[in-house]
Amino acid sequence: MPAIIRLVLRGLLVAAHLLLGLIVSLLIDVLAAVGPSRERIVQWWHRQLCRVLRVNIQVHGPLPKTPVMLVSNHVSWLDIPVLGALTTTRFVSKSEVADWPLIGRLARAAGTEFHRRGGGGQGTRRLVTRLTGHLDNGQSVTVFPEGTTTLGATTRRFQPRLFAAAIESNRSVVPVLLRYGPDPETATVTPYVGDDMFVPHLLRILQRPRIVVDVWFLDAVDSAGMDRTTLARQAQRAIDAQLVKCPPDLLPEREPALPRHRLPI
């Protein structure tokens, strides 16, 4: 089958799954009232999206069995469906995502919390309070404390403010490392960085025969008696230590780009 036909067929499958997501988002309250919970519905949708995109997830380490704060390095928009396929969790995303066509609707239906960066201490305090409430109610939350995506070869400084939610709810922090492959071309194409735009990036993803993502769930860090800065540093050290053992196999010419993200059109 010619490559262009395969690309078109895969694109149609993705479009159909996004349309299904839109329908589910409109009916999710009714569906959750008569069937699986909202969290299970969202997890199912993430799993099917990974299947459509031919993302093969390889898990290392035990999945959390109790509510925790998951903190992960951030490489691509794919990070969200990958982690969403493995766990029932609420994500924290930048506030601009809420206004993105379709994707913003899906994110709101999934229970995503939005963070307006640079919005001042009161906005962050309200977000921490909401995250603490989710953790207290038995719901895990996932944050990307770098605040932007990277090529995945290193991590940027973890911002400590949202770690306060783990401390206030007395929940552990589980560091998570994501690494994409299996080949240098795929590892290089997958990061969503710099001037990348969503649709062109998605088309590059669809041209890959498959994507393998290794997900390491590292040892939990107890938040008891911690301050948020120390907790953030310990989580980052754990991820960096694992990253040294298994860095992504990037093409040598790929250079880090400025972390600017555009509207996905």
Secondary structure, 3 states (H helix, E strand, C coil): CCHHHHHHHHHHHHHHHHHHHHHHHHHHHHHHHHCCCHHHHHHHHHHHHHHHCCEEEEEECCCCCCCCEEEECCCCCCHHHHHHHHCCEEEEEEHHHHHCCCHHHHHHHCCCEEECCCCCHHHHHHHHHHHHHHHHCCCEEEECCCCCCCCCCCCCCCCCHHHHHHHHHCCCEEEEEEEEECCHHHHHHCCCCCCCCHHHHHHHHHCCCCEEEEEEECCCECCCCCCHHHHHHHHHHHHHHHHHHCCCCCCCCCCCCCCCCCCCC
